[in-house]
Amino acid sequence: MLPYEGTTDDVPGTRIQDRGVAASPYGKGGGVGPGQVGNFLVTAHRLSAGGPLRDLPAADTGDTVLVTAGGVEYTYEIVATRKTSFRSARSLAEQRAPVPGSPGTAPTRAMITISTCATPEDHAAGNFWSDPQGNPEHRIDKIGVLRTARTL
């Protein structure tokens, strides 16, 4: 995972993802770092560039995600699934909010939004729209809350 200053699936983030690496935007319009209070955003390709998030749609509520950064292992528990639309400013604001799904709400805990394309689902529904970076209209987002952090 490579942190960069920006927003989810912008041009710099897509360039990172195209190398087969997960991108983690931070700063204005982005998220926070792993383990920090707020929304830790992680995006990666599902179908191309090695498909690092190939299996993300199968993640269920209660499943755990491990993130290792800076000598710490963070364990997040998946608590929700949501769909983001690139054609909806509100939907994007909900994805990028400090509390996922709740723009304007102050965060009180560390959360994660892991996001990948919904290309097969969009195409099966006859939706072939894509943005200038080639992102389909919809993203599949898995929302998690931090359960543990341990020093390695």
DSSP file with accessible surface (Angstrom, degrees, kcal/mol):
  #  RESIDUE AA STRUCTURE BP1 BP2  ACC     N-H-->O    O-->H-N    N-H-->O    O-->H-N    TCO  KAPPA ALPHA  PHI   PSI    X-CA   Y-CA   Z-CA
    1    1 A M              0   0   88      0, 0.0    22,-0.2     0, 0.0    43,-0.1   0.000 360.0 360.0 360.0 133.6    0.0    0.0    0.0
    2    2 A L  E     -a   23   0A  65     20,-2.9    22,-2.3    11,-0.1     2,-0.2  -0.950 360.0-143.7-119.0 115.6    1.4    3.4   -1.0
    3    3 A P  E     +a   24   0A  78      0, 0.0     2,-0.3     0, 0.0    39,-0.0  -0.514  27.6 166.4 -74.4 145.4    0.1    6.5    0.7
    4    4 A Y  E     -a   25   0A  20     20,-1.8    22,-1.8    -2,-0.2     2,-0.6  -0.983  42.2-101.4-153.5 154.4   -0.2    9.7   -1.4
    5    5 A E  E    S+a   26   0A 136     -2,-0.3     2,-0.3    20,-0.2    22,-0.2  -0.689  81.8  64.7 -81.6 120.3   -1.9   13.1   -1.0
    6    6 A G  S    S-     0   0   13     20,-1.8     2,-0.3    -2,-0.6    25,-0.1  -0.987  79.6 -65.8 165.6-158.9   -5.2   13.0   -2.9
    7    7 A T    >   -     0   0   38     -2,-0.3     3,-1.5    23,-0.1     6,-0.3  -0.802  63.4 -68.3-122.2 167.1   -8.6   11.5   -3.2
    8    8 A T  T 3  S-     0   0    0     21,-0.5    -1,-0.1    -2,-0.3    88,-0.1  -0.272 113.3  -4.5 -59.4 131.7   -9.8    8.0   -3.9
    9    9 A D  T 3  S+     0   0    3      1,-0.1    -1,-0.3    14,-0.1   126,-0.1   0.729  91.4 146.2  58.4  30.2   -9.2    6.9   -7.5
   10   10 A D    <>  -     0   0   32     -3,-1.5     4,-2.8     1,-0.1     5,-0.2  -0.219  68.8 -84.6 -80.0-177.5   -7.8   10.2   -8.8
   11   11 A V  H  > S+     0   0   57      1,-0.2     4,-2.3     2,-0.2     5,-0.2   0.947 129.6  45.3 -60.1 -49.1   -5.1   10.3  -11.4
   12   12 A P  H  > S+     0   0   60      0, 0.0     4,-1.8     0, 0.0    -1,-0.2   0.921 115.2  48.9 -62.1 -38.9   -2.2    9.8   -9.0
   13   13 A G  H  > S+     0   0    0     -6,-0.3     4,-2.7     2,-0.2    -2,-0.2   0.905 109.7  51.0 -65.4 -40.1   -4.0    7.0   -7.2
   14   14 A T  H  X S+     0   0    8     -4,-2.8     4,-2.7     1,-0.2    -1,-0.2   0.907 107.0  54.5 -65.1 -38.4   -4.9    5.2  -10.4
   15   15 A R  H  X S+     0   0  167     -4,-2.3     4,-0.6    -5,-0.2    -1,-0.2   0.905 109.7  47.5 -61.5 -39.5   -1.2    5.4  -11.5
   16   16 A I  H ><>S+     0   0   12     -4,-1.8     3,-1.3     1,-0.2     5,-1.3   0.954 112.9  48.2 -64.2 -48.0   -0.3    3.7   -8.2
   17   17 A Q  H ><5S+     0   0    0     -4,-2.7     3,-2.4     1,-0.3    28,-0.3   0.865 102.0  63.3 -61.9 -36.0   -3.0    1.0   -8.7
   18   18 A D  H 3<5S+     0   0   92     -4,-2.7    -1,-0.3     1,-0.3    -2,-0.2   0.726  96.9  59.0 -63.8 -18.5   -1.9    0.4  -12.3
   19   19 A R  T <<5S-     0   0  163     -3,-1.3    -1,-0.3    -4,-0.6    -2,-0.2   0.359 125.0-103.8 -87.6   1.4    1.4   -0.8  -10.8
   20   20 A G  T < 5S+     0   0   28     -3,-2.4     2,-0.4     1,-0.3    -3,-0.2   0.667  84.2 121.6  86.6  17.2   -0.5   -3.5   -8.8
   21   21 A V      < -     0   0   47     -5,-1.3    -1,-0.3   -19,-0.0     2,-0.2  -0.867  66.7-113.4-113.9 145.9   -0.2   -1.7   -5.5
   22   22 A A        -     0   0   19     -2,-0.4   -20,-2.9    22,-0.1     2,-0.4  -0.546  31.1-141.8 -74.0 142.6   -2.9   -0.5   -3.2
   23   23 A A  E     -aB   2  43A   0     20,-3.2    20,-2.7   -22,-0.2   -14,-0.1  -0.853  12.4-165.9-108.1 142.5   -3.2    3.3   -3.0
   24   24 A S  E     -a    3   0A   5    -22,-2.3   -20,-1.8    -2,-0.4    18,-0.2  -0.834  10.5-157.2-131.9  94.5   -4.1    5.1    0.2
   25   25 A P  E     +a    4   0A   0      0, 0.0     6,-2.0     0, 0.0    16,-0.5  -0.423  16.8 173.9 -73.3 145.1   -5.0    8.8   -0.2
   26   26 A Y  E     +ac   5  31A 102    -22,-1.8   -20,-1.8     4,-0.3     6,-0.2  -0.892  34.4  43.8-140.1 171.8   -4.7   11.2    2.7
   27   27 A G  S >  S+     0   0   34      4,-1.2     3,-2.9    -2,-0.3     2,-0.1  -0.445 103.8   6.1  90.1-163.3   -5.0   14.9    3.3
   28   28 A K  T 3  S+     0   0  199      1,-0.3     3,-0.1    -2,-0.1    -2,-0.1  -0.321 144.0   5.3 -57.7 119.4   -7.8   17.2    2.1
   29   29 A G  T 3  S+     0   0   39      1,-0.3   -21,-0.5    -2,-0.1    -1,-0.3   0.358 123.4  82.8  86.3  -7.7  -10.4   14.9    0.4
   30   30 A G  S <  S-     0   0   14     -3,-2.9    -1,-0.3     1,-0.2    -4,-0.3  -0.214  76.3-105.1-108.7-156.7   -8.4   11.8    1.5
   31   31 A G  B     -c   26   0A  12     -6,-2.0    -4,-1.2    10,-0.1     9,-0.2  -0.255  30.4 -89.0-116.9-157.2   -8.3    9.8    4.7
   32   32 A V        -     0   0   38      7,-1.5     9,-0.4    -6,-0.2    -1,-0.1  -0.546  46.0 -87.7-110.1 178.1   -6.0    9.2    7.6
   33   33 A G    >   -     0   0   21     -2,-0.2     3,-1.9     1,-0.2    -1,-0.1  -0.347  61.3 -68.6 -83.5 168.7   -3.2    6.7    8.2
   34   34 A P  T 3  S+     0   0   28      0, 0.0    -1,-0.2     0, 0.0     3,-0.1  -0.287 120.8  13.2 -59.2 136.4   -3.7    3.2    9.6
   35   35 A G  T 3  S+     0   0   25      1,-0.3     2,-0.2    76,-0.1    75,-0.1   0.270  97.8 123.2  82.7 -10.4   -4.8    3.1   13.2
   36   36 A Q  S <  S-     0   0  109     -3,-1.9    75,-0.4     1,-0.1    -1,-0.3  -0.519  74.9 -95.6 -83.3 152.2   -5.6    6.8   13.3
   37   37 A V  S    S+     0   0   84     73,-0.2     2,-0.3    -2,-0.2    73,-0.3  -0.477  93.9  38.5 -65.6 128.5   -9.1    8.0   14.3
   38   38 A G  E    S- d   0 110A   1     71,-1.9    73,-2.8    -2,-0.2     2,-0.7  -0.867 106.6 -31.5 126.3-160.2  -11.1    8.6   11.1
   39   39 A N  E     - d   0 111A   2     -2,-0.3    -7,-1.5    71,-0.2     2,-0.8  -0.855  44.7-159.5-106.0 107.8  -11.4    6.8    7.7
   40   40 A F  E     - d   0 112A   1     71,-2.7    73,-2.5    -2,-0.7     2,-0.4  -0.789  20.5-153.1 -84.6 110.7   -8.3    5.0    6.4
   41   41 A L  E     + d   0 113A   1     -2,-0.8     2,-0.4   -16,-0.5    73,-0.2  -0.764  18.7 176.5 -95.4 132.2   -8.9    4.7    2.7
   42   42 A V  E     + d   0 114A  16     71,-2.6    73,-2.8    -2,-0.4     2,-0.4  -0.994   2.2 177.5-135.6 126.1   -7.4    1.9    0.6
   43   43 A T  E     +Bd  23 115A   1    -20,-2.7   -20,-3.2    -2,-0.4     2,-0.3  -0.966   8.0 154.2-128.4 145.7   -8.1    1.4   -3.1
   44   44 A A        -     0   0    0     71,-1.6    73,-0.4    -2,-0.4   -22,-0.1  -0.977  44.2 -83.2-160.3 164.2   -6.8   -1.2   -5.5
   45   45 A H        -     0   0   21     -2,-0.3     8,-2.6   -28,-0.3     9,-0.2  -0.365  24.8-169.2 -72.6 150.6   -7.7   -3.0   -8.7
   46   46 A R  S    S+     0   0   29      6,-0.2    -1,-0.1     7,-0.2     8,-0.0   0.732  85.7  22.0-103.5 -37.1   -9.8   -6.1   -8.7
   47   47 A L  S    S+     0   0  105      6,-0.1     2,-0.2     5,-0.0     3,-0.2   0.644 119.4  42.6-111.6 -21.7   -9.4   -7.3  -12.3
   48   48 A S  S >  S+     0   0   60      1,-0.2     3,-2.4     2,-0.1    -3,-0.1  -0.680  93.6  38.8-122.1 176.8   -6.2   -5.7  -13.6
   49   49 A A  T 3  S-     0   0   36      1,-0.3    -1,-0.2    -2,-0.2    -4,-0.1   0.862 137.8 -46.4  52.1  39.8   -2.6   -5.1  -12.5
   50   50 A G  T 3  S-     0   0   63     -3,-0.2    -1,-0.3     1,-0.2     4,-0.2   0.375  83.1-107.0  86.5  -6.9   -2.5   -8.5  -10.7
   51   51 A G    X   -     0   0    1     -3,-2.4     3,-2.2     1,-0.1     4,-0.2   0.915  44.6-179.3  55.2  54.1   -5.9   -7.9   -9.1
   52   52 A P  T 3  S+     0   0   64      0, 0.0     3,-0.2     0, 0.0    -6,-0.2   0.797  84.7  39.9 -58.6 -25.6   -4.8   -7.3   -5.5
   53   53 A L  T >  S+     0   0   32     -8,-2.6     3,-1.7     1,-0.2    -7,-0.2   0.018  76.6 127.8-111.2  31.3   -8.4   -6.9   -4.4
   54   54 A R  T <  S+     0   0  141     -3,-2.2    -1,-0.2     1,-0.3    -8,-0.1   0.846  78.8  39.7 -50.5 -42.2   -9.8   -9.7   -6.5
   55   55 A D  T >  S+     0   0  125     -3,-0.2     3,-1.3    -4,-0.2     4,-0.5   0.398  83.2 105.2 -95.1   3.7  -11.5  -11.4   -3.5
   56   56 A L  G X  S+     0   0   15     -3,-1.7     3,-2.2     1,-0.3    -1,-0.2   0.890  72.6  60.3 -55.7 -42.9  -12.8   -8.2   -1.8
   57   57 A P  G 3  S+     0   0   37      0, 0.0    -1,-0.3     0, 0.0    -2,-0.1   0.816 100.8  57.1 -57.5 -25.5  -16.5   -8.7   -2.8
   58   58 A A  G <  S+     0   0   71     -3,-1.3    -2,-0.2     2,-0.1     2,-0.1   0.602  78.5 113.6 -81.3  -9.8  -16.5  -12.0   -1.0
   59   59 A A    <   -     0   0   18     -3,-2.2     2,-0.3    -4,-0.5     3,-0.0  -0.432  54.2-159.0 -65.2 132.2  -15.5  -10.4    2.4
   60   60 A D    >   -     0   0  103     -2,-0.1     3,-2.4     1,-0.1    18,-0.3  -0.731  29.6 -77.6-110.6 163.5  -18.3  -10.7    4.8
   61   61 A T  T 3  S+     0   0   97      1,-0.3    18,-0.2    -2,-0.3    -1,-0.1  -0.316 120.9  29.0 -55.1 132.5  -19.3   -8.9    8.0
   62   62 A G  T 3  S+     0   0   38     16,-3.2    -1,-0.3     1,-0.4    17,-0.1   0.148  89.6 125.1  96.7 -19.4  -17.1  -10.2   10.8
   63   63 A D    <   -     0   0   72     -3,-2.4    15,-3.1    15,-0.1    -1,-0.4  -0.361  55.2-130.4 -66.8 155.5  -14.2  -11.0    8.5
   64   64 A T  E     -E   77   0A  91     13,-0.2     2,-0.4    -3,-0.1    13,-0.2  -0.821  13.5-158.1-113.1 152.4  -10.9   -9.5    9.5
   65   65 A V  E     -E   76   0A  35     11,-2.6    11,-2.8    -2,-0.3     2,-0.5  -0.995  10.3-149.7-126.1 129.6   -8.3   -7.5    7.5
   66   66 A L  E     -E   75   0A  98     -2,-0.4     2,-0.4     9,-0.2     9,-0.2  -0.884  12.5-175.3-102.9 132.8   -4.7   -7.2    8.6
   67   67 A V  E     -E   74   0A  18      7,-2.5     7,-3.5    -2,-0.5     2,-0.5  -0.997   6.5-162.8-125.5 126.4   -2.7   -4.1    7.7
   68   68 A T  E     +E   73   0A  83     -2,-0.4     2,-0.3     5,-0.2     5,-0.2  -0.950  24.3 149.0-111.5 125.0    1.0   -3.9    8.6
   69   69 A A  E >   -E   72   0A  28      3,-2.4     3,-1.5    -2,-0.5    -2,-0.1  -0.963  62.8  -0.3-154.6 135.1    2.6   -0.4    8.6
   70   70 A G  T 3  S-     0   0   87     -2,-0.3     3,-0.1     1,-0.3    -1,-0.0   0.820 128.2 -53.8  59.1  33.3    5.4    1.1   10.5
   71   71 A G  T 3  S+     0   0   42      1,-0.2    81,-3.1    80,-0.1     2,-0.4   0.642 116.3 108.7  76.5  15.4    6.1   -2.0   12.5
   72   72 A V  E <   -EF  69 151A  28     -3,-1.5    -3,-2.4    79,-0.2     2,-0.6  -0.973  58.3-146.9-125.6 138.8    2.5   -2.3   13.7
   73   73 A E  E     -EF  68 150A  35     77,-3.0    77,-2.2    -2,-0.4     2,-0.4  -0.931  17.0-162.9-104.5 120.3   -0.1   -4.9   12.7
   74   74 A Y  E     -EF  67 149A  39     -7,-3.5    -7,-2.5    -2,-0.6     2,-0.6  -0.880   3.8-156.2-103.7 133.5   -3.6   -3.4   12.7
   75   75 A T  E     -EF  66 148A  22     73,-2.8    72,-3.5    -2,-0.4    73,-1.5  -0.950  11.8-173.8-112.8 118.8   -6.6   -5.8   12.7
   76   76 A Y  E     -EF  65 146A   0    -11,-2.8   -11,-2.6    -2,-0.6     2,-0.5  -0.889  14.7-143.5-108.3 143.4   -9.9   -4.3   11.3
   77   77 A E  E     -EF  64 145A  57     68,-2.7    68,-2.0    -2,-0.4     2,-0.3  -0.920  21.5-122.0-106.6 128.5  -13.2   -6.1   11.4
   78   78 A I  E     + F   0 144A   0    -15,-3.1   -16,-3.2    -2,-0.5    66,-0.3  -0.519  38.5 165.4 -69.0 127.0  -15.5   -5.7    8.4
   79   79 A V  E     +     0   0A  52     64,-3.2     2,-0.3     1,-0.3    65,-0.2   0.517  57.5  10.0-119.5 -13.2  -18.8   -4.3    9.7
   80   80 A A  E     - F   0 143A  40     63,-1.5    63,-2.8   -20,-0.1     2,-0.4  -0.992  52.6-141.7-162.4 160.1  -20.6   -3.1    6.5
   81   81 A T  E     + F   0 142A  77     -2,-0.3     2,-0.3    61,-0.2    61,-0.2  -0.984  25.5 172.8-125.0 138.7  -20.6   -3.1    2.7
   82   82 A R  E     - F   0 141A  42     59,-2.5    59,-2.9    -2,-0.4     2,-0.4  -0.945  26.1-128.8-140.0 163.7  -21.6   -0.1    0.6
   83   83 A K  E     - F   0 140A 129     -2,-0.3     2,-0.4    57,-0.2    57,-0.2  -0.946  18.1-157.0-113.9 134.3  -21.6    0.9   -3.0
   84   84 A T  E     - F   0 139A   0     55,-2.1    55,-2.3    -2,-0.4     2,-0.5  -0.925   4.0-151.9-110.1 139.0  -20.0    4.1   -4.2
   85   85 A S  E >   - F   0 138A  14     -2,-0.4     3,-1.5    53,-0.2     7,-0.4  -0.944   9.4-154.7-110.6 125.6  -21.0    5.8   -7.5
   86   86 A F  T 3  S+     0   0   28     51,-3.3    52,-0.1    -2,-0.5    -1,-0.1   0.629  96.6  61.7 -68.4 -13.6  -18.5    7.9   -9.3
   87   87 A R  T 3  S+     0   0  147     50,-0.3     2,-0.5     1,-0.1    -1,-0.3   0.379  94.4  72.4 -93.9   6.1  -21.5    9.8  -10.9
   88   88 A S    <>  -     0   0   41     -3,-1.5     4,-2.4     1,-0.1    -3,-0.2  -0.951  59.2-163.8-127.4 114.1  -22.7   11.0   -7.5
   89   89 A A  H  > S+     0   0   85     -2,-0.5     4,-2.4     1,-0.2     5,-0.2   0.883  96.8  52.9 -59.6 -37.8  -21.0   13.7   -5.5
   90   90 A R  H  > S+     0   0  184      2,-0.2     4,-2.4     1,-0.2    -1,-0.2   0.927 107.7  49.8 -64.2 -44.7  -22.9   12.6   -2.5
   91   91 A S  H  > S+     0   0   12      1,-0.2     4,-2.1     2,-0.2    -2,-0.2   0.924 112.1  47.9 -61.9 -42.6  -21.9    9.0   -2.8
   92   92 A L  H  X S+     0   0   26     -4,-2.4     4,-2.4    -7,-0.4    -1,-0.2   0.909 110.3  52.1 -64.5 -40.0  -18.2   10.0   -3.2
   93   93 A A  H  X S+     0   0   45     -4,-2.4     4,-1.0     1,-0.2    -2,-0.2   0.893 109.0  50.8 -63.0 -38.4  -18.5   12.3   -0.1
   94   94 A E  H  < S+     0   0   35     -4,-2.4     7,-3.0     2,-0.2     8,-0.4   0.907 111.0  48.4 -65.1 -40.9  -20.0    9.4    1.9
   95   95 A Q  H  < S+     0   0    1     -4,-2.1    -2,-0.2     1,-0.2    -1,-0.2   0.919 118.1  39.9 -63.8 -42.7  -17.1    7.1    0.8
   96   96 A R  H  < S+     0   0   59     -4,-2.4    -1,-0.2    -5,-0.2    -2,-0.2   0.491  88.5 119.7 -89.3  -3.9  -14.4    9.7    1.7
   97   97 A A  S  < S-     0   0    5     -4,-1.0    -3,-0.0    -3,-0.4     5,-0.0  -0.239  76.8-116.6 -63.5 150.0  -16.0   11.0    4.9
   98   98 A P  S    S+     0   0   65      0, 0.0    13,-0.1     0, 0.0    -1,-0.1   0.815 117.7  40.4 -56.9 -29.5  -14.1   10.7    8.2
   99   99 A V  S >  S-     0   0   29      3,-0.3     3,-2.7     6,-0.2     6,-0.2  -0.967 110.1-116.6-115.0 107.0  -17.0    8.4    9.3
  100  100 A P  T 3  S+     0   0   17      0, 0.0    -5,-0.2     0, 0.0    -6,-0.1  -0.181  96.4  10.2 -50.5 129.3  -17.8    6.3    6.2
  101  101 A G  T 3  S+     0   0   29     -7,-3.0    -7,-0.1   -10,-0.1    -6,-0.1   0.321 115.5  82.6  86.8  -6.6  -21.3    7.0    5.0
  102  102 A S    X   -     0   0   50     -3,-2.7     3,-2.0    -8,-0.4    -3,-0.3  -0.568  61.2-167.4-134.1  71.0  -21.8   10.0    7.3
  103  103 A P  T 3  S+     0   0   65      0, 0.0     3,-0.1     0, 0.0    -9,-0.1  -0.286  78.4  26.7 -56.3 141.1  -20.3   13.2    5.9
  104  104 A G  T 3  S+     0   0   85      1,-0.3     2,-0.4     0, 0.0    -7,-0.0   0.312  91.5 120.2  89.0  -9.2  -20.2   15.9    8.6
  105  105 A T    <   -     0   0   71     -3,-2.0    -1,-0.3    -6,-0.2    -6,-0.2  -0.761  65.7-124.3 -90.9 132.6  -20.0   13.5   11.5
  106  106 A A        -     0   0   76     -2,-0.4     2,-0.1    -3,-0.1   -68,-0.1  -0.583  28.6-120.4 -75.3 131.9  -16.9   13.7   13.7
  107  107 A P        +     0   0   44      0, 0.0    -8,-0.1     0, 0.0     3,-0.1  -0.419  30.5 177.2 -73.7 147.9  -15.0   10.4   13.9
  108  108 A T        +     0   0  126      1,-0.2     2,-0.3    -2,-0.1   -71,-0.1   0.372  65.9  32.7-124.8  -4.9  -14.5    8.8   17.3
  109  109 A R  S    S-     0   0  128    -73,-0.1   -71,-1.9     0, 0.0     2,-0.4  -0.964  87.3 -90.5-148.8 165.3  -12.7    5.6   16.2
  110  110 A A  E     +d   38   0A   9     -2,-0.3    36,-2.5   -73,-0.3     2,-0.3  -0.659  49.7 172.0 -80.7 128.9  -10.3    4.2   13.6
  111  111 A M  E     -dG  39 145A  15    -73,-2.8   -71,-2.7   -75,-0.4     2,-0.4  -0.865  20.2-146.2-132.5 166.1  -12.1    2.9   10.6
  112  112 A I  E     -dG  40 144A   1     32,-2.2    32,-2.7    -2,-0.3     2,-0.5  -0.988   3.8-162.8-134.7 141.0  -11.1    1.5    7.2
  113  113 A T  E     -dG  41 143A   1    -73,-2.5   -71,-2.6    -2,-0.4     2,-0.5  -0.987  10.4-169.0-119.7 116.4  -12.7    1.7    3.8
  114  114 A I  E     -dG  42 142A   9     28,-2.6    28,-2.7    -2,-0.5     2,-0.4  -0.940  14.7-172.9-106.0 124.9  -11.3   -0.8    1.3
  115  115 A S  E     +dG  43 141A   1    -73,-2.8   -71,-1.6    -2,-0.5     2,-0.3  -0.953  15.5 159.4-130.4 137.9  -12.6   -0.1   -2.2
  116  116 A T  E     - G   0 140A   0     24,-1.9    24,-3.1    -2,-0.4   -71,-0.1  -0.930  43.9 -73.7-146.2 171.0  -12.4   -1.8   -5.6
  117  117 A C  E     - G   0 139A   9    -73,-0.4    22,-0.2    -2,-0.3     4,-0.1  -0.216  17.8-153.7 -69.9 155.4  -14.3   -1.8   -8.9
  118  118 A A     >  +     0   0    2     20,-2.0     4,-3.1     1,-0.1     5,-0.3  -0.216  48.3 137.2-113.3  38.2  -17.7   -3.3   -9.5
  119  119 A T  H  >  +     0   0   28      1,-0.2     4,-3.0     2,-0.2     5,-0.3   0.921  69.5  46.7 -55.5 -50.7  -16.9   -3.7  -13.2
  120  120 A P  H  > S+     0   0   53      0, 0.0     4,-2.3     0, 0.0    -1,-0.2   0.920 115.8  46.4 -60.8 -39.3  -18.4   -7.2  -13.6
  121  121 A E  H  > S+     0   0   79      2,-0.2     4,-1.3     1,-0.2    -2,-0.2   0.916 114.4  46.8 -68.3 -43.5  -21.6   -6.2  -11.7
  122  122 A D  H  <>S+     0   0    6     -4,-3.1     5,-3.0     2,-0.2     3,-0.4   0.946 114.1  47.4 -62.6 -47.1  -22.0   -3.0  -13.7
  123  123 A H  H ><5S+     0   0   80     -4,-3.0     3,-1.8    -5,-0.3    -2,-0.2   0.900 108.1  55.0 -64.2 -38.3  -21.4   -4.7  -17.0
  124  124 A A  H 3<5S+     0   0   92     -4,-2.3    -1,-0.2    -5,-0.3    -2,-0.2   0.822 108.5  50.0 -62.8 -28.8  -23.9   -7.5  -16.1
  125  125 A A  T 3<5S-     0   0   85     -4,-1.3    -1,-0.3    -3,-0.4    -2,-0.2   0.360 123.8-106.6 -89.1   3.8  -26.4   -4.8  -15.5
  126  126 A G  T < 5S+     0   0   51     -3,-1.8     2,-0.8     1,-0.2    -3,-0.2   0.621  76.9 136.5  82.7  13.6  -25.7   -3.2  -18.9
  127  127 A N      < +     0   0   35     -5,-3.0    -1,-0.2    -6,-0.2    -2,-0.2  -0.828  15.6 160.5 -99.5 105.9  -23.8   -0.2  -17.4
  128  128 A F        +     0   0  138     -2,-0.8    -1,-0.1    -3,-0.1    -5,-0.1   0.232  28.3 130.8-109.5  13.2  -20.6    0.4  -19.4
  129  129 A W        +     0   0   79     -7,-0.1     8,-0.8     7,-0.0     2,-0.3  -0.326  30.2 174.6 -63.6 145.0  -20.0    4.0  -18.2
  130  130 A S  B     -H  136   0B  64      6,-0.2     7,-0.1     7,-0.1    -2,-0.0  -0.987  27.0-119.7-148.7 156.4  -16.5    4.8  -17.0
  131  131 A D    >   -     0   0   21      4,-2.3     3,-2.3    -2,-0.3   -44,-0.0  -0.259  48.0 -85.2 -85.0 178.4  -14.6    7.9  -15.9
  132  132 A P  T 3  S+     0   0  127      0, 0.0    -1,-0.1     0, 0.0    -2,-0.0   0.753 130.4  53.9 -60.1 -22.3  -11.5    9.3  -17.7
  133  133 A Q  T 3  S-     0   0   67   -124,-0.1  -124,-0.0     2,-0.1  -123,-0.0   0.411 122.1-106.1 -88.2  -0.9   -9.3    6.9  -15.6
  134  134 A G    <   +     0   0   49     -3,-2.3     0, 0.0     1,-0.3     0, 0.0   0.552  69.2 149.4  89.2   6.7  -11.3    3.9  -16.7
  135  135 A N        -     0   0    6   -126,-0.1    -4,-2.3     1,-0.1    -1,-0.3  -0.573  45.6-126.0 -71.5 134.2  -13.1    3.4  -13.4
  136  136 A P  B     -H  130   0B   7      0, 0.0    -6,-0.2     0, 0.0   -50,-0.2  -0.210  32.4 -95.9 -70.0 172.3  -16.6    2.0  -13.8
  137  137 A E  S    S+     0   0   29     -8,-0.8   -51,-3.3   -10,-0.1   -50,-0.3   0.892 102.6  51.6 -57.7 -42.0  -19.5    3.8  -12.3
  138  138 A H  E     -F   85   0A  30    -53,-0.2   -20,-2.0   -20,-0.1     2,-0.3  -0.740  58.7-165.7-109.9 149.5  -19.6    1.8   -9.1
  139  139 A R  E     -FG  84 117A   1    -55,-2.3   -55,-2.1    -2,-0.3     2,-0.6  -0.933  21.1-132.1-120.4 147.9  -17.1    0.7   -6.4
  140  140 A I  E     -FG  83 116A  23    -24,-3.1   -24,-1.9    -2,-0.3     2,-0.5  -0.908  27.8-166.0 -98.8 121.2  -17.6   -2.0   -3.8
  141  141 A D  E     -FG  82 115A   0    -59,-2.9   -59,-2.5    -2,-0.6     2,-0.5  -0.950  11.7-161.4-113.3 130.2  -16.6   -0.7   -0.4
  142  142 A K  E     -FG  81 114A  11    -28,-2.7   -28,-2.6    -2,-0.5     2,-0.4  -0.953  14.2-153.5-107.2 126.0  -16.0   -2.8    2.7
  143  143 A I  E     +FG  80 113A   9    -63,-2.8   -64,-3.2    -2,-0.5   -63,-1.5  -0.858  17.8 176.6-103.7 132.8  -16.1   -0.8    5.9
  144  144 A G  E     -FG  78 112A   0    -32,-2.7   -32,-2.2    -2,-0.4     2,-0.4  -0.900  21.8-140.1-133.3 161.9  -14.2   -2.0    8.9
  145  145 A V  E     -FG  77 111A   1    -68,-2.0   -68,-2.7    -2,-0.3     2,-0.3  -0.941  33.4-104.7-119.9 145.5  -13.4   -0.8   12.5
  146  146 A L  E     +F   76   0A  46    -36,-2.5   -70,-0.3    -2,-0.4   -36,-0.1  -0.510  39.6 169.5 -70.7 128.1  -10.1   -1.2   14.2
  147  147 A R  E     +     0   0A 124    -72,-3.5     2,-0.3     1,-0.4   -71,-0.2   0.766  62.3   2.4-106.3 -40.1  -10.1   -4.0   16.8
  148  148 A T  E     -F   75   0A  78    -73,-1.5   -73,-2.8     2,-0.0    -1,-0.4  -0.987  48.1-165.8-147.3 156.6   -6.4   -4.4   17.7
  149  149 A A  E     +F   74   0A  57     -2,-0.3     2,-0.4   -75,-0.2   -75,-0.2  -0.976  17.0 179.6-140.0 126.7   -3.0   -2.9   17.0
  150  150 A R  E     -F   73   0A 134    -77,-2.2   -77,-3.0    -2,-0.4     2,-0.3  -0.996  28.7-119.9-134.2 139.5    0.1   -4.8   18.0
  151  151 A T  E      F   72   0A 115     -2,-0.4   -79,-0.2   -79,-0.2   -80,-0.1  -0.552 360.0 360.0 -73.3 135.4    3.8   -3.9   17.7
  152  152 A L              0   0  109    -81,-3.1    -1,-0.1    -2,-0.3   -84,-0.0  -0.483 360.0 360.0 -88.1 360.0    5.7   -6.4   15.6
